[in-house]
């Protein structure tokens, strides 16, 4: 009696087996798996071109393709959808196959005259419930053997995996984007859109590590709005919020790429400057001047705003925001004692 192991597999079983092997190659990456899937279709159908396309409006775009040498077909190539057999496939909303277009009704569409493709089998490729493109296999020569139910079943199997995996990839991308947005939210002060303490700490550690490696100075600019309680008491908290946003905008505008600004208290800001204290002091003075020159009004009343600033060098081992603030706090107090609207540097 012939064992089940030695029994010759049917074409459908071979496709299922090969498809299983392809789907197991996660380490190869999705694009590589799609290339293997296309090659499986070429082997199954005896055709020499295989394409996964994306359809958007009336434009056909090649997403992945396998073609013989001499056939120019690359990822990103686009064509009008009406010039391709895929327009027929999408209209049919199911598998379409023909062995000799010249002897069928398919000789009429532009695809036959433009590309001279005689044989073709294709199916809409869905992501979720919507057809987003096609999986199809054309050839310039007519196909001697007619497409049968086994061919259609194999095509459906391949499209089923492609659809499922494409949706999984899409969901993973959405999840990564959502995670990135959430991470941004938890690192950002909602009022000013500057970094908060958590966001500042991550940037601080990055800058101090680089400073230790490159032997470059990093400086801290600690900024406090003068008499902010008076602003709230006189004009109200809504006006106070507008003042905080306006000061944050001035701090942001005076910094350079690579510098980091954060709101670390109700009316307190920090800028970590990738430069020496002398350079950071010049930036601090620009910030103080920019704030002093602001013209703010609340219901016709002028709101006068100034800041006091302390500038210190950041010790290379500094990793916590609390350590950073301690290094500049005494200098900020010196600015307050000097009459406010002052910059004091170490």
PELIN-V869971 format. One record per run of one state. SS is the DSSP state (a for helix, b for strand, c for the rest). FROM is the first residue (numbers start at 1). LEN is the number of residues. If there is no record, write none. Layout:
SS	FROM	LEN
SS	FROM	LEN
//
This chain:
c	1	10
a	11	13
c	24	2
a	26	3
c	29	1
a	30	16
c	46	4
b	50	7
c	57	2
b	59	8
c	67	11
b	78	3
a	81	3
c	84	2
a	86	7
c	93	3
b	96	3
c	99	2
a	101	3
c	104	1
a	105	3
c	108	2
a	110	6
c	116	3
b	119	9
c	128	2
b	130	10
c	140	9
a	149	38
c	187	1
b	188	1
c	189	6
b	195	1
c	196	1
a	197	18
c	215	4
b	219	7
c	226	2
a	228	8
c	236	1
a	237	18
c	255	5
b	260	4
c	264	4
b	268	6
c	274	3
a	277	16
c	293	3
b	296	3
c	299	2
b	301	3
c	304	3
b	307	7
c	314	7
a	321	17
c	338	5
b	343	3
c	346	1
//
